[in-house]
Amino acid sequence: MSFDPQKFIDISKELQLSATTEAHYRSIINRAYYGAFGHIRNNLGLYVTKSSVHRAVIDALIASTDLSKKKAGKLLETLFKRRKQADYEHRTEIRAHNCEHCINQAEEIIKLFDS
């Protein structure tokens, strides 16, 4: 059975209900990004091994002639930057209000991609 990456967004929402620490906030952003990214990567069938698959997915969307996919690519690029900040920039504080925005953005990216 294959896994639906959108379930990561569900996990983000569940975590958000009880989030009280920066570790929670960082995890929420991470899972929201991977929910949107995984859904799109799977649907595009992009499985790059020699360079960044994240960059390949974002670039494929931005290069699309479909305006919804192009917009999804730009939003995914922004969410990717936020995910990297949450995962790697430990001296930068991540606040609770960023989480809801990232979850909403992930859901919007999927809607734009699927339309």
Backbone hydrogen bonds in HBPLUS format (Angstrom, degrees):
<---DONOR---> <-ACCEPTOR-->    atom                        ^
c    i                          cat <-CA-CA->   ^        H-A-AA   ^      H-
h    n   atom  resd res      DA  || num        DHA   H-A  angle D-A-AA Bond
n    s   type  num  typ     dist DA aas  dist angle  dist       angle   num
A0007-LYS N   A0004-ASP O   2.96 MM   3  5.87 167.8  1.97 128.3 132.4     1
A0008-PHE N   A0005-PRO O   2.89 MM   3  5.64 160.1  1.93 121.0 126.7     2
A0009-ILE N   A0006-GLN O   2.98 MM   3  5.40 137.0  2.17 106.9 117.6     3
A0011-ILE N   A0007-LYS O   3.00 MM   4  6.38 149.3  2.10 144.8 153.1     4
A0012-SER N   A0008-PHE O   2.95 MM   4  6.30 149.5  2.05 141.4 149.8     5
A0013-LYS N   A0009-ILE O   3.02 MM   4  6.35 155.1  2.08 148.8 154.5     6
A0014-GLU N   A0010-ASP O   2.96 MM   4  6.27 156.0  2.02 147.9 154.6     7
A0015-LEU N   A0011-ILE O   2.85 MM   4  6.07 165.1  1.87 155.4 159.3     8
A0016-GLN N   A0012-SER O   2.92 MM   4  6.06 151.1  2.00 144.7 153.1     9
A0017-LEU N   A0014-GLU O   3.22 MM   3  5.46 134.6  2.44 101.0 112.0    10
A0018-SER N   A0015-LEU O   3.13 MM   3  5.69 143.3  2.27 111.7 120.6    11
A0019-ALA N   A0015-LEU O   2.90 MM   4  5.72 110.2  2.40 146.3 165.1    12
A0024-HIS N   A0021-THR O   3.07 MM   3  5.24 122.0  2.43  98.5 112.2    13
A0025-TYR N   A0021-THR O   3.11 MM   4  6.53 161.1  2.15 149.7 154.1    14
A0026-ARG N   A0022-GLU O   2.88 MM   4  6.08 162.7  1.91 152.9 157.0    15
A0027-SER N   A0023-ALA O   3.04 MM   4  6.15 153.3  2.11 141.1 148.5    16
A0028-ILE N   A0024-HIS O   2.87 MM   4  6.12 153.3  1.94 155.5 163.3    17
A0029-ILE N   A0025-TYR O   3.16 MM   4  6.42 163.4  2.19 150.3 153.3    18
A0030-ASN N   A0026-ARG O   3.06 MM   4  6.23 160.3  2.10 144.8 150.6    19
A0031-ARG N   A0027-SER O   2.95 MM   4  6.12 170.5  1.96 153.5 155.3    20
A0032-ALA N   A0028-ILE O   2.98 MM   4  6.11 157.2  2.03 147.8 154.5    21
A0033-TYR N   A0029-ILE O   3.04 MM   4  6.22 166.5  2.06 151.9 155.0    22
A0034-TYR N   A0030-ASN O   3.02 MM   4  6.29 171.4  2.03 154.6 156.9    23
A0035-GLY N   A0031-ARG O   2.92 MM   4  6.03 139.0  2.09 142.6 153.0    24
A0036-ALA N   A0032-ALA O   3.28 MM   4  6.62 162.6  2.32 152.4 154.3    25
A0037-PHE N   A0033-TYR O   2.80 MM   4  5.97 177.3  1.81 168.4 168.0    26
A0038-GLY N   A0034-TYR O   2.94 MM   4  5.55 158.7  1.99 129.0 136.1    27
A0039-HIS N   A0035-GLY O   3.24 MM   4  6.22 157.8  2.29 136.7 142.7    28
A0040-ILE N   A0036-ALA O   3.11 MM   4  6.32 167.0  2.12 155.4 158.4    29
A0041-ARG N   A0037-PHE O   2.82 MM   4  5.97 173.3  1.82 161.5 163.9    30
A0042-ASN N   A0038-GLY O   2.96 MM   4  5.94 165.6  1.98 146.3 150.6    31
A0043-ASN N   A0039-HIS O   3.14 MM   4  6.29 155.1  2.20 140.4 147.3    32
A0044-LEU N   A0040-ILE O   2.82 MM   4  6.02 148.6  1.92 156.1 165.3    33
A0045-GLY N   A0041-ARG O   2.82 MM   4  5.83 131.1  2.06 141.4 154.9    34
A0046-LEU N   A0041-ARG O   3.29 MM   5  5.51 148.6  2.40 144.4 149.4    35
A0056-ALA N   A0052-SER O   3.03 MM   4  6.30 156.8  2.08 145.1 152.0    36
A0057-VAL N   A0053-VAL O   2.99 MM   4  6.14 157.4  2.04 146.2 150.6    37
A0058-ILE N   A0054-HIS O   3.04 MM   4  6.27 171.6  2.05 153.1 155.6    38
A0059-ASP N   A0055-ARG O   2.81 MM   4  5.89 167.9  1.83 153.6 157.6    39
A0060-ALA N   A0056-ALA O   2.95 MM   4  6.00 152.8  2.02 140.2 147.8    40
A0061-LEU N   A0057-VAL O   3.10 MM   4  6.36 156.7  2.15 150.3 155.8    41
A0062-ILE N   A0058-ILE O   2.95 MM   4  6.20 170.5  1.96 157.8 160.4    42
A0063-ALA N   A0059-ASP O   2.92 MM   4  5.95 148.2  2.02 145.4 153.3    43
A0064-SER N   A0061-LEU O   3.04 MM   3  5.21 154.5  2.11 106.3 114.5    44
A0070-LYS N   A0066-ASP O   2.93 MM   4  6.20 157.3  1.98 155.0 162.5    45
A0071-LYS N   A0067-LEU O   2.93 MM   4  6.09 159.3  1.97 144.3 149.4    46
A0072-ALA N   A0068-SER O   2.88 MM   4  6.09 154.3  1.95 142.4 150.3    47
A0073-GLY N   A0069-LYS O   2.86 MM   4  6.10 148.7  1.96 144.7 152.8    48
A0074-LYS N   A0070-LYS O   3.09 MM   4  6.47 152.4  2.17 146.7 153.3    49
A0075-LEU N   A0071-LYS O   2.96 MM   4  6.25 160.7  2.00 153.4 158.7    50
A0076-LEU N   A0072-ALA O   2.79 MM   4  5.94 154.7  1.85 147.4 155.4    51
A0077-GLU N   A0073-GLY O   2.92 MM   4  6.08 150.1  2.01 142.1 150.1    52
A0078-THR N   A0074-LYS O   3.14 MM   4  6.43 152.8  2.22 141.7 148.1    53
A0079-LEU N   A0075-LEU O   2.90 MM   4  6.20 161.2  1.94 151.2 156.5    54
A0080-PHE N   A0076-LEU O   2.75 MM   4  5.90 149.8  1.84 146.3 155.2    55
A0081-LYS N   A0077-GLU O   3.09 MM   4  6.37 153.1  2.16 143.1 149.0    56
A0082-ARG N   A0078-THR O   3.08 MM   4  6.44 153.0  2.16 145.1 152.6    57
A0083-ARG N   A0079-LEU O   2.82 MM   4  6.08 151.0  1.91 148.0 156.5    58
A0084-LYS N   A0080-PHE O   2.90 MM   4  6.19 159.4  1.95 150.9 156.0    59
A0085-GLN N   A0081-LYS O   2.95 MM   4  6.15 155.1  2.02 144.1 151.2    60
A0086-ALA N   A0082-ARG O   2.89 MM   4  6.11 159.4  1.94 145.9 151.5    61
A0087-ASP N   A0083-ARG O   2.88 MM   4  6.08 151.3  1.97 148.4 156.5    62
A0088-TYR N   A0084-LYS O   2.81 MM   4  5.73 153.8  1.88 150.9 156.8    63
A0089-GLU N   A0085-GLN O   2.99 MM   4  4.87 148.2  2.10 123.2 132.4    64
A0092-THR N   A0089-GLU O   3.13 MM   3  5.63 161.6  2.16 113.5 119.3    65
A0098-ASN N   A0095-ARG O   3.10 MM   3  5.70 147.5  2.20 114.6 123.3    66
A0099-CYS N   A0096-ALA O   2.96 MM   3  5.49 143.5  2.10 114.2 123.9    67
A0102-CYS N   A0098-ASN O   3.03 MM   4  6.24 156.3  2.09 147.2 153.5    68
A0103-ILE N   A0099-CYS O   2.94 MM   4  6.23 159.1  1.99 157.7 163.3    69
A0104-ASN N   A0100-GLU O   2.93 MM   4  6.12 169.2  1.94 154.4 157.4    70
A0105-GLN N   A0101-HIS O   2.85 MM   4  6.02 152.1  1.93 145.3 153.9    71
A0106-ALA N   A0102-CYS O   2.92 MM   4  6.10 156.0  1.97 145.4 151.2    72
A0107-GLU N   A0103-ILE O   3.05 MM   4  6.36 159.5  2.09 151.8 156.9    73
A0108-GLU N   A0104-ASN O   2.92 MM   4  6.13 152.5  2.00 145.7 153.8    74
A0109-ILE N   A0105-GLN O   2.88 MM   4  6.09 156.5  1.94 151.8 157.7    75
A0110-ILE N   A0106-ALA O   3.18 MM   4  6.44 160.0  2.22 146.6 150.7    76
A0111-LYS N   A0107-GLU O   3.05 MM   4  6.31 159.9  2.09 146.4 152.0    77
A0112-LEU N   A0108-GLU O   2.91 MM   4  6.14 165.7  1.93 155.2 158.7    78
A0113-PHE N   A0109-ILE O   2.93 MM   4  6.10 161.4  1.97 149.9 155.4    79
A0114-ASP N   A0110-ILE O   2.86 MM   4  5.98 161.0  1.90 152.2 157.2    80
A0115-SER N   A0111-LYS O   3.02 MM   4  6.05 127.6  2.30 140.9 153.2    81
